[in-house]
Structure formats: C-alpha cells, structure tokens
Amino acid sequence: MTLNNGTTTPQGPTAGAARKPGYAATLAATSCAVFVAQVANALPASLNGLFQEDLHTHGSQLTWITSAFMVAVVCFEFTFGVLGDRFGRKRLITAGAVLIAAGSAVAALAPSVQVLWVGAAINGLGAGALFPGSLTMLASVTRNPRERAHAVALWSGFLSAGAAVSPLIGGAFAKVGSWRGSFWVLVALALLSVVLTLALTSESKSAEGRELDVPGQITFAIGLILVLYAAVEGPEAGWTTLPVLLSAMLGLCFLAGFVLVEVGAKSPIFDLTLFRNRAFTVSSVVAVIGMLAFLGACFATSMWLGPVQHQDPLRVAVPFLLLQGPAFLLIPVVSRLLHRVAPAWLLTSGFVLMAVGCLLCTRLDIGDLDLTAFVVPDLLIGVGFALCVSSVTAVALDSVPPHLAGMASATTNMLRDLGFALGPVVVGAVALSKAASAFSSKLGGADLPAESRTAARQIASEGGPIAVNSLPPGTPGAGARSLALDALGSGFGNAFLICGIAAAVAAVLTGVGMIGVRPHRSPAASPAGDEAAERDGEPQPAAL
C-alpha cells in the first residue's frame, strides 16, 4: 500500500497465513534495540549532580547534556526512517546501535562537559535511527493486525522499561565506582544490540516512493538548533547579548524557510495540509505542550535532587521509578481503556493528573532531603504521562482519514519528541533566570563580609547560583551558599509551576478543542491505518 504522501507500508501476510520465519528472533532484536535507545535517553537523569561535581559545570551546561540528545532525535528521526526504508532497516538498526556505542564511549571518557555534549549528540543520532528502524522492522514480520498489535505492545514495554531502569543503572554505578561506568554498560548493551540484529534479523525495505527531504531537513535542523541555543544560553549570557539575539532571529528565519520549503516538497517531513484539520491541529499542539510539561518536570526533579541538593545518585533514581514506571506497568490497562473510552477523554485526564502533580511539586521545600514528599506528585505525573503518551497518537489517528494515518502518526511522533526536547530548555531557562534574579537581590542585602559578597557575586556572574551552591565550605564566597540554595529552590519551584500550567493548558485545549469532533475511524478497527502508521515509526497503542 502506498500513502498519498509517497510512503509505503509493508505488505503483511493474511490473517490465516503461517507466522513469518524469524518473528520471535526479530522481536527479541528490535526490543533490545529500543531498550538501548531509551536507556541512552534517560541515563543522564540521575547523574546531573555528579556531572556538576566532576566536570565543574553550571546550569546551562547541564541543560545541554539532555538537549543535545533530544535535538539530534527530533532533527533526524524522520530522515532516518526514510533511509531505513530505502537502504534497509537492518543496516539502520546496526548503524544506530554502533553510534550509541561510540557516543557512550565518548561520554565515558569525557574530560569536560563539552565532550560529554558530543557523546550525548552521537547517542541521540543513534537513538533517532533505532526508534523508527526497530518498529518498522518488527511490523514487517507480523502476519496480521492483532499479532502486530501484540508485538508493538512488547516493543513499547521495552521502551518504557529502558526509561524506568536507566536511572537505577546510573545510580548504582555511581555508588560503587564512577558515573563513567554506567556509560560503559551502555556501550556493552549497544554492542549486544548489534550482535542480536546481525544474527537474528533479515533485511527489510520499503523503498517505493520514499525520498529524502534534504532542504526541509537542513532548514529544520539549523533553525531548531539556533532557537534552542538562544533559549538555553539566554538566562546566563543575557537575553539581549548579541549571540543570543542573532541565534534567535536566524533560527526563526530558518524555521520560516522550513515552512516554505515544506509547502512545495514532494516528500515532506511535515505534511502541512494535515493542519487544516482542527482535531489534528489540537492533538499536535497538545503533544508539544504536554510532553514539554512531562520532560520539564523530569528535568526539574533531576536538577532539584542532584546539582541543587547534592543527593546520592541512587536516591535521585527513586523518584524516576515513579515518573517513568507507570508507563511500563500500565500498558495493559491503558490499552484496554483505549478500546472502551474515547482517547480524547483519556488524554485530557492524563494532562489533568500531570498538572496536579506538577503544581504539588511547587510546594516542595528545597531544604528537605526526605523523598517522601515526591511520592504523590511524581505518581500523579507518572500515571498522567502513561495515559497521555498512548492517547495522543490515538487522538491524532482518529482525526484523519485512514489513508493519511502514516503521515499523521509520523508527524505526531516528531512533535511529541519536539516537546521532549523543549522541556529541559524551557525549565532551565525559567529556573535559572529566576534563581539568578533572586540570588542577586538577596546577596545585596545579606549580612556577609564585603569580600565574601564580592567573591559570591563574581562566581555567580560566571556560573550562576548553582556554582555558588556547590562551593566547598571555607572557600571565598561559600558564605552565600544558603542564599544560592534558596534562590535555586525558588527558581525550580517556578519551573514546576510552568510545567503545571503547560499541562493544564494542554488539558483545556484537548477538552475544548475536541468538542464536536467525530473520529474518522476506530483505532482498533482499521488494520490498514494501523499498518500505515506503524510503517512510519509510531506504535499503535489503541490496538495494543
């Protein structure tokens, strides 16, 4: 089958056909691949405090560790999917796993945070290849929609499991040795994925009609990177400094150019005609805003416990089990709910839970090291995310005719990942700007010796309050540590508030924007649409 946008779908056997050779082996290899990709994504979450101590980083430098990974995924995921279809998904998965092995080795050996950024970006490129490649390969060996749904459910389970266990891997190795050891574990896992892919899978392609959108890829990547650079560096360098202003303006120009390119593209990254559909536009907007809220809350939690409170990495990992675990544990529940409840209602409910959880986090005390205060807020955020991450795709696919399901799914997937990329950037900008302002205000009236105030002010001008908060006792400026801690608590409290507001806005947009919308199809009843969407690299949770 060929979609009107030029994408093709693998032609599976009929429902009565025998299971394709290599199904179980392919399932094992692709599940390992997506597990590795997600571990690479989530691993730094429990290690930000150790990065700060070992590599002497400041706030925006920590933001770039997460952003470098996600920007690479967002910018190149769609193009990697096309490359896999044209030149072979087995080659794509193998190359992606090799990239993660290389990127993790770079990170493990990193002498500075700048080298760590390079490792994170290489890991992001590898993950951007593994996500679409592993799912489309798995879909190509299933014999009917029901079997495909079961396979995708297992694939999604390994995706969620990677997010849940990676902070534990990081925390455990940091506890017994060094944070670098956790990246060597990731190297080993990536190499295992290479071996399993080469040994257990057969090559598959769907080259017909698939073309690279090179102008769109270039303008989108450059524009997104420049805009994110301005957003990350603005709080510390100053929003009116020349590099920040130029990056923002040039980035917006490139993104405008991307829109113009896509209008006339034969095989676009974004099919802009989809946005004429109100329901699809609403689902796309809330995908960005809602996922921004979730990963923003995760990043704020990581920074709160790590670089700010300097808690043990294993303790940092505990809240992430509550944030990421429900998406894995609730897969069967959410799958059944999507058959019985309108996806828009599940999506709205999930955003409401996330909003409540984020708003409860604004009441946390920066001086309280007890983790029990995180239990209820993080569980609410985690359960809300479990409902949202599946429902957002179902809502998008409900809103378009079946022949557009593939492009709709791919577009929603990219916008969801864009939200993930924006989360740490927005949270970092809000928190660090507020913290810098609060610290400067409090320092001026603090009862400290003049030389201590001068030293603290100088250190804060170079590395922000987070650098002052990390000063060893007795060093110049260390007397202002308590002021820096309070300022950071205020800043990240504001960040949680922004995440809560974003989730609430997403809930309102979904609830109001979907009024009167009638689905084009039942997600569980359209094998052709499911097959098309899976072909473009997105699991079909509505059919799980």
SEVEX-869604 format. One record per residue (C-alpha): x, y, z; residue in three letters; residue number from 0. Coordinates in steps of 0.5 Angstrom, whole numbers. Layout:
<sites>
> u  v  w  res  n
> X  Y  Z  ala  NUM
...
</sites>
This chain:
<sites>
> u  v  w  res  n
> 0  0  0  met  0
> 2  7  -2  thr  1
> 0  13  2  leu  2
> -1  20  -2  asn  3
> 5  23  1  asn  4
> 9  18  -2  gly  5
> 10  13  4  thr  6
> 9  6  3  thr  7
> 7  0  8  thr  8
> 10  -7  9  pro  9
> 5  -12  6  gln  10
> 4  -17  11  gly  11
> 1  -24  10  pro  12
> -6  -25  11  thr  13
> -9  -27  18  ala  14
> -9  -34  16  gly  15
> -2  -35  14  ala  16
> 3  -38  18  ala  17
> 8  -34  22  arg  18
> 13  -31  18  lys  19
> 20  -34  20  pro  20
> 24  -30  25  gly  21
> 19  -27  28  tyr  22
> 21  -29  35  ala  23
> 28  -27  33  ala  24
> 26  -20  30  thr  25
> 22  -19  36  leu  26
> 28  -20  41  ala  27
> 33  -16  37  ala  28
> 28  -10  36  thr  29
> 26  -10  43  ser  30
> 33  -10  45  cys  31
> 35  -4  40  ala  32
> 29  0  43  val  33
> 31  -1  50  phe  34
> 38  1  49  val  35
> 36  7  46  ala  36
> 31  9  51  gln  37
> 37  8  57  val  38
> 41  12  53  ala  39
> 36  18  53  asn  40
> 34  17  61  ala  41
> 41  15  63  leu  42
> 44  22  65  pro  43
> 38  24  69  ala  44
> 41  21  76  ser  45
> 48  24  74  leu  46
> 47  31  73  asn  47
> 49  32  81  gly  48
> 56  28  79  leu  49
> 57  32  73  phe  50
> 57  38  76  gln  51
> 62  36  81  glu  52
> 66  32  77  asp  53
> 66  37  71  leu  54
> 65  43  74  his  55
> 59  45  70  thr  56
> 54  51  71  his  57
> 47  51  70  gly  58
> 46  52  62  ser  59
> 52  47  61  gln  60
> 48  41  65  leu  61
> 42  43  60  thr  62
> 46  42  54  trp  63
> 47  35  56  ile  64
> 40  33  56  thr  65
> 38  38  50  ser  66
> 44  35  45  ala  67
> 41  28  46  phe  68
> 34  30  44  met  69
> 35  35  39  val  70
> 39  30  35  ala  71
> 33  25  35  val  72
> 28  31  33  val  73
> 32  33  28  cys  74
> 34  27  24  phe  75
> 29  22  26  glu  76
> 24  22  20  phe  77
> 30  22  16  thr  78
> 33  16  19  phe  79
> 26  13  18  gly  80
> 27  14  10  val  81
> 34  12  10  leu  82
> 32  5  13  gly  83
> 26  4  8  asp  84
> 31  6  2  arg  85
> 37  2  4  phe  86
> 35  -3  9  gly  87
> 32  -3  17  arg  88
> 37  -8  19  lys  89
> 43  -3  17  arg  90
> 40  3  20  leu  91
> 39  -1  27  ile  92
> 46  -4  27  thr  93
> 49  3  25  ala  94
> 44  6  30  gly  95
> 47  2  36  ala  96
> 54  3  33  val  97
> 53  10  34  leu  98
> 50  9  41  ile  99
> 56  5  43  ala  100
> 61  10  40  ala  101
> 57  16  44  gly  102
> 57  13  50  ser  103
> 65  11  50  ala  104
> 66  19  48  val  105
> 61  20  54  ala  106
> 65  15  59  ala  107
> 72  18  57  leu  108
> 70  26  57  ala  109
> 75  30  60  pro  110
> 70  36  60  ser  111
> 63  38  59  val  112
> 63  40  52  gln  113
> 66  33  50  val  114
> 60  30  54  leu  115
> 55  34  50  trp  116
> 59  31  44  val  117
> 57  24  47  gly  118
> 50  26  48  ala  119
> 49  28  41  ala  120
> 52  22  38  ile  121
> 48  18  42  asn  122
> 42  22  40  gly  123
> 43  21  33  leu  124
> 44  13  34  gly  125
> 37  13  38  ala  126
> 34  17  32  gly  127
> 36  11  28  ala  128
> 34  6  33  leu  129
> 27  8  34  phe  130
> 24  8  27  pro  131
> 28  3  25  gly  132
> 26  -2  30  ser  133
> 19  -1  30  leu  134
> 18  -1  22  thr  135
> 23  -8  22  met  136
> 18  -11  27  leu  137
> 12  -9  24  ala  138
> 15  -12  17  ser  139
> 15  -19  20  val  140
> 8  -19  23  thr  141
> 2  -23  20  arg  142
> -4  -19  22  asn  143
> -6  -13  26  pro  144
> -7  -17  32  arg  145
> -1  -20  32  glu  146
> 2  -13  30  arg  147
> -1  -10  36  ala  148
> 2  -15  41  his  149
> 9  -14  38  ala  150
> 8  -7  39  val  151
> 6  -8  46  ala  152
> 12  -11  48  leu  153
> 16  -6  44  trp  154
> 13  -1  48  ser  155
> 14  -5  54  gly  156
> 22  -5  53  phe  157
> 22  3  51  leu  158
> 18  4  58  ser  159
> 23  -1  62  ala  160
> 29  3  59  gly  161
> 27  9  62  ala  162
> 25  6  68  ala  163
> 31  3  70  val  164
> 37  7  67  ser  165
> 37  12  73  pro  166
> 38  6  77  leu  167
> 44  4  73  ile  168
> 47  11  73  gly  169
> 46  11  81  gly  170
> 48  4  82  ala  171
> 55  5  78  phe  172
> 56  12  81  ala  173
> 55  9  88  lys  174
> 60  3  87  val  175
> 65  7  83  gly  176
> 64  13  78  ser  177
> 59  15  73  trp  178
> 63  13  68  arg  179
> 62  6  69  gly  180
> 54  7  67  ser  181
> 56  9  60  phe  182
> 61  3  59  trp  183
> 55  -1  61  val  184
> 51  2  55  leu  185
> 57  1  51  val  186
> 56  -6  52  ala  187
> 49  -6  51  leu  188
> 49  -3  45  ala  189
> 54  -8  42  leu  190
> 50  -13  45  leu  191
> 44  -10  40  ser  192
> 49  -10  34  val  193
> 50  -18  35  val  194
> 43  -19  36  leu  195
> 41  -15  30  thr  196
> 46  -18  26  leu  197
> 45  -25  28  ala  198
> 37  -25  29  leu  199
> 34  -21  23  thr  200
> 33  -21  16  ser  201
> 34  -15  12  glu  202
> 27  -11  10  ser  203
> 26  -5  6  lys  204
> 20  -1  3  ser  205
> 24  4  -2  ala  206
> 18  5  -7  glu  207
> 16  13  -6  gly  208
> 21  14  -1  arg  209
> 25  21  -2  glu  210
> 29  25  3  leu  211
> 27  32  4  asp  212
> 34  35  4  val  213
> 32  42  4  pro  214
> 27  41  9  gly  215
> 32  37  14  gln  216
> 37  43  13  ile  217
> 33  48  15  thr  218
> 29  45  20  phe  219
> 35  42  24  ala  220
> 39  49  23  ile  221
> 33  53  26  gly  222
> 31  49  31  leu  223
> 39  48  34  ile  224
> 39  56  34  leu  225
> 33  57  37  val  226
> 35  52  43  leu  227
> 42  55  43  tyr  228
> 38  62  45  ala  229
> 34  59  50  ala  230
> 39  55  53  val  231
> 44  61  54  glu  232
> 40  67  55  gly  233
> 39  66  62  pro  234
> 46  66  64  glu  235
> 49  70  58  ala  236
> 44  75  58  gly  237
> 38  75  53  trp  238
> 40  82  50  thr  239
> 47  79  48  thr  240
> 49  79  41  leu  241
> 50  72  40  pro  242
> 43  70  44  val  243
> 39  75  39  leu  244
> 43  73  33  leu  245
> 41  66  34  ser  246
> 34  67  36  ala  247
> 33  71  30  met  248
> 37  67  25  leu  249
> 33  61  28  gly  250
> 27  64  27  leu  251
> 28  65  20  cys  252
> 31  58  18  phe  253
> 24  56  21  leu  254
> 20  60  17  ala  255
> 24  58  11  gly  256
> 23  51  13  phe  257
> 15  52  13  val  258
> 16  55  6  leu  259
> 20  49  3  val  260
> 15  44  6  glu  261
> 9  47  2  val  262
> 13  45  -4  gly  263
> 16  39  -2  ala  264
> 15  32  -6  lys  265
> 16  28  0  ser  266
> 16  33  6  pro  267
> 18  32  13  ile  268
> 11  35  15  phe  269
> 5  35  11  asp  270
> 2  42  13  leu  271
> -4  40  10  thr  272
> -6  36  16  leu  273
> -6  42  20  phe  274
> -12  44  16  arg  275
> -16  39  21  asn  276
> -18  42  27  arg  277
> -17  36  31  ala  278
> -11  34  29  phe  279
> -8  41  30  thr  280
> -11  41  37  val  281
> -7  34  38  ser  282
> -1  36  35  ser  283
> -1  43  40  val  284
> -2  39  46  val  285
> 3  34  44  ala  286
> 8  39  44  val  287
> 6  43  50  ile  288
> 4  36  54  gly  289
> 11  33  53  met  290
> 14  39  55  leu  291
> 11  39  62  ala  292
> 13  32  63  phe  293
> 20  32  61  leu  294
> 21  39  64  gly  295
> 18  36  71  ala  296
> 23  30  70  cys  297
> 29  35  69  phe  298
> 27  40  74  ala  299
> 27  34  79  thr  300
> 34  31  77  ser  301
> 37  38  78  met  302
> 33  39  85  trp  303
> 36  33  88  leu  304
> 42  33  84  gly  305
> 46  39  83  pro  306
> 42  43  88  val  307
> 41  38  94  gln  308
> 47  34  92  his  309
> 43  28  94  gln  310
> 46  21  93  asp  311
> 45  18  86  pro  312
> 41  12  88  leu  313
> 36  17  92  arg  314
> 36  21  86  val  315
> 34  15  82  ala  316
> 28  13  86  val  317
> 23  19  84  pro  318
> 24  17  77  phe  319
> 21  10  78  leu  320
> 15  14  80  leu  321
> 16  18  74  leu  322
> 17  13  69  gln  323
> 15  6  72  gly  324
> 7  7  71  pro  325
> 8  8  63  ala  326
> 11  1  63  phe  327
> 7  -2  69  leu  328
> 0  1  66  leu  329
> 1  -1  59  ile  330
> -5  -7  59  pro  331
> -9  -2  63  val  332
> -8  4  58  val  333
> -9  -1  52  ser  334
> -16  -3  55  arg  335
> -18  4  56  leu  336
> -17  6  49  leu  337
> -22  1  47  his  338
> -27  3  52  arg  339
> -26  10  53  val  340
> -25  16  48  ala  341
> -18  17  47  pro  342
> -19  25  48  ala  343
> -22  24  55  trp  344
> -16  20  57  leu  345
> -11  25  54  leu  346
> -15  30  58  thr  347
> -15  26  64  ser  348
> -8  25  64  gly  349
> -6  32  63  phe  350
> -10  34  69  val  351
> -6  29  73  leu  352
> 0  32  71  met  353
> -2  39  72  ala  354
> -4  37  79  val  355
> 3  33  80  gly  356
> 7  39  78  cys  357
> 3  44  82  leu  358
> 4  40  88  leu  359
> 12  40  87  cys  360
> 11  47  87  thr  361
> 10  46  95  arg  362
> 17  42  96  leu  363
> 22  45  101  asp  364
> 29  46  98  ile  365
> 32  45  105  gly  366
> 28  38  106  asp  367
> 32  32  104  leu  368
> 27  27  105  asp  369
> 24  24  99  leu  370
> 17  22  101  thr  371
> 15  29  99  ala  372
> 16  27  92  phe  373
> 12  20  92  val  374
> 5  23  91  val  375
> 7  29  86  pro  376
> 11  24  82  asp  377
> 6  18  82  leu  378
> 1  23  79  leu  379
> 5  26  74  ile  380
> 8  19  72  gly  381
> 0  16  72  val  382
> -2  22  68  gly  383
> 4  21  63  phe  384
> 2  14  62  ala  385
> -5  16  60  leu  386
> -2  21  55  cys  387
> 3  18  51  val  388
> -1  13  48  ser  389
> -7  17  48  ser  390
> -4  23  44  val  391
> -3  18  38  thr  392
> -10  15  38  ala  393
> -13  22  38  val  394
> -8  24  32  ala  395
> -10  18  28  leu  396
> -18  19  30  asp  397
> -18  26  27  ser  398
> -15  24  20  val  399
> -18  19  14  pro  400
> -14  12  14  pro  401
> -10  14  8  his  402
> -7  20  12  leu  403
> -5  15  18  ala  404
> 2  14  17  gly  405
> 4  22  16  met  406
> -1  23  22  ala  407
> 3  18  26  ser  408
> 10  21  24  ala  409
> 8  28  25  thr  410
> 5  27  32  thr  411
> 11  23  34  asn  412
> 16  28  32  met  413
> 12  34  35  leu  414
> 12  29  41  arg  415
> 19  29  41  asp  416
> 20  36  40  leu  417
> 16  37  47  gly  418
> 21  33  50  phe  419
> 27  37  47  ala  420
> 24  44  49  leu  421
> 22  41  56  gly  422
> 29  42  59  pro  423
> 31  48  55  val  424
> 24  52  58  val  425
> 25  49  65  val  426
> 33  51  65  gly  427
> 31  58  62  ala  428
> 26  59  67  val  429
> 29  56  73  ala  430
> 36  59  72  leu  431
> 33  66  70  ser  432
> 29  67  77  lys  433
> 35  64  81  ala  434
> 40  69  78  ala  435
> 35  75  80  ser  436
> 33  72  87  ala  437
> 40  71  89  phe  438
> 43  78  86  ser  439
> 37  81  90  ser  440
> 38  77  97  lys  441
> 46  78  96  leu  442
> 46  86  96  gly  443
> 42  86  103  gly  444
> 46  80  106  ala  445
> 50  80  113  asp  446
> 56  78  110  leu  447
> 63  81  110  pro  448
> 65  85  104  ala  449
> 70  80  101  glu  450
> 65  74  101  ser  451
> 60  78  98  arg  452
> 65  80  92  thr  453
> 67  73  91  ala  454
> 60  70  91  ala  455
> 58  76  86  arg  456
> 64  74  82  gln  457
> 63  67  82  ile  458
> 55  68  80  ala  459
> 57  72  74  ser  460
> 61  66  71  glu  461
> 57  60  73  gly  462
> 50  63  76  gly  463
> 48  61  83  pro  464
> 49  54  82  ile  465
> 56  55  82  ala  466
> 56  59  89  val  467
> 51  53  92  asn  468
> 57  48  90  ser  469
> 63  52  93  leu  470
> 66  48  99  pro  471
> 66  51  106  pro  472
> 71  56  107  gly  473
> 73  58  100  thr  474
> 71  65  98  pro  475
> 64  66  97  gly  476
> 62  60  101  ala  477
> 58  64  106  gly  478
> 53  66  101  ala  479
> 51  58  100  arg  480
> 45  59  103  ser  481
> 43  65  99  leu  482
> 44  61  93  ala  483
> 40  55  95  leu  484
> 34  59  97  asp  485
> 35  62  90  ala  486
> 35  56  87  leu  487
> 29  53  90  gly  488
> 25  59  88  ser  489
> 27  58  81  gly  490
> 26  51  80  phe  491
> 19  52  84  gly  492
> 17  57  79  asn  493
> 20  51  74  ala  494
> 15  46  77  phe  495
> 9  52  76  leu  496
> 11  53  69  ile  497
> 10  45  68  cys  498
> 4  45  71  gly  499
> 1  51  67  ile  500
> 3  48  61  ala  501
> 0  41  63  ala  502
> -7  45  65  ala  503
> -7  49  58  val  504
> -6  42  54  ala  505
> -12  39  58  ala  506
> -16  45  57  val  507
> -14  45  49  leu  508
> -16  38  49  thr  509
> -22  38  53  gly  510
> -25  44  49  val  511
> -22  43  42  gly  512
> -24  36  41  met  513
> -32  38  42  ile  514
> -36  36  37  gly  515
> -30  32  33  val  516
> -32  26  30  arg  517
> -27  21  29  pro  518
> -26  18  22  his  519
> -25  11  24  arg  520
> -24  7  30  ser  521
> -17  6  32  pro  522
> -18  -1  34  ala  523
> -22  -3  27  ala  524
> -17  0  22  ser  525
> -12  -5  20  pro  526
> -10  -1  14  ala  527
> -9  5  18  gly  528
> -5  1  24  asp  529
> -1  -2  19  glu  530
> 1  5  15  ala  531
> 2  9  22  ala  532
> 7  3  24  glu  533
> 10  4  18  arg  534
> 12  11  20  asp  535
> 15  9  26  gly  536
> 10  10  31  glu  537
> 7  5  36  pro  538
> -1  4  35  gln  539
> -3  4  43  pro  540
> -10  4  41  ala  541
> -9  -3  38  ala  542
> -5  -6  44  leu  543
</sites>
